[in-house]
Amino acid sequence: MVILGLVGSLVATIGGTKHWVSSSKPQAMLDAQGVGLDAPGVTALGLVALAAWGVVLVTRGRMRRLVLVLAAVAALATVPVGLSSRQGLPDGSSTAWPWLALAGAVVALGAAVAGVLLARDWPEMGRKYDAPTGAPTPSAPLEEQSNLDLWKSIGEGHDPTADRTE
């Protein structure tokens, strides 16, 4: 699901940055008319969905499902934004980018919805990299602690040599 969500969001993002129409009119004339050939709204929403999928990898529980809902909303919003971006475009031939961007958004949406439903069963990162909890330092003298205990103490933010008197 994560790979599908990442790929779909990436395709939508890239599709929003590309020209959606090839026109015979000069670019300066199109700019003066306020007509854009790309879809910055699609790009922005694609980036939101892409970032959400990155966050899904490092979260767990309710926060993971909340981020997946955000990814689904961003992907869902990409469809009407993309369709409205196509309105008002000048006469010309349409490229494949709008359809690829919308297809990417649909894939990202499907992956996000499936993720919301299935995230409970996904593996989570260990708590090893969470902020230290302020657990008490080991009470054993430094010489009696194993290397593993010393490294855990350092990882928790304690200096095992601080209590040492010589």
Secondary structure, DSSP 8 states (H G I E B T S, - for coil): -HHHHHHHHHHHHHHHHS-SEE-SS-HHHHHHTT--SS-HHHHHHHHHHHHHHHHHTT--HHHHHHHHHHHHHHHHHHHHHHHHHHTT--SSEE-SHHHHHHHHHHHHHHHHHHHHHHGGGS----GGGS---------S-GGGS-HHHHHHHHHTT--TTTT---
